[in-house]
Structures are given as structure tokens and as C-alpha cells.
Amino acid sequence: MKYEITKELETGNAMIDREHRELFGAVNQLLDACSKGQGRASMDSAVQFLLRYVNTHFSNEEQLQRNAKYPGLDSHKLFHANYKKTLKEIVSNISANDPSMADLGALNRHVGLLISHIRTEDKKLSAFLKQS
């Protein structure tokens, strides 16, 4: 299953939507590699991208929220902090071992959590920014 930016996932903010497209592209590359039996070989570059991505993207989102005086900033920051912590735990487990199907599954589930966050919380942020 490929991830796509649908109308349901678009926020209307050019920066956020562009960064979400980058995320989906990287995840789709990993999924493509997995479907060809090359998932383990692609895992390292995918997790390195995700680690960089969450730091950059979350920082950009939080700055946007601070500038707009978004009332949901604190809860958004908490989600971001917890997400990064869990991602680092997943990545450290992958780095410590040869990546397994369970590792790929854990990473995919964690990306799914981010997709749910986009669908709900980022859409709330988008609605607020449009009203501001």
C-alpha cells in the first residue's frame, strides 16, 4: 500500500504539505524496496531520512505554531517529542540487529501513527492558520 497525499491529508499550508510529500516519498521508496525483497538493504537510508525529517519538520511546524500563537502548540509539541523518542527507540533496535520483518513492521506502524497525526492534528492546525 502506497501512501499518498489526498485532499483528506492536505493542510493547505505549502511548507507543511511539501514536507509531508517528502515523507510519503521516502516511505514509499522503502515499501517498494520491501516488495522487491530489498527492504533490509533500504532500511538504513530510510531510518536516517526519518530521523532528519522529524527533527526538521517538527521544528518547522512548531515555529509556525508559535508565530501564529496556536493554542494547541503544547499538545502538538508533546506528540512530537514522544514520536521522536519512540522513533529513536525503533531505530536503535534496528541498528543493534540485522533488520527483521518485525523491525519493518514497527517502523511502518510508527509511520502510520504520523499519518493519523497529519489527518487530525495537522488539519486542526491548518484550519486555525486559515482563520488567522
Secondary structure, 3 states (H helix, E strand, C coil): CCCCCCCCCCCCCHHHHHHHHHHHHHHHHHHHHHHCCCHHHHHHHHHHHHHHHHHHHHHHHHHHHHHHCCCCHHHHHHHHHHHHHHHHHHHHHHHHCCCCHHHHHHHHHHHHHHHHHHHHHHHHHHHHHHHC
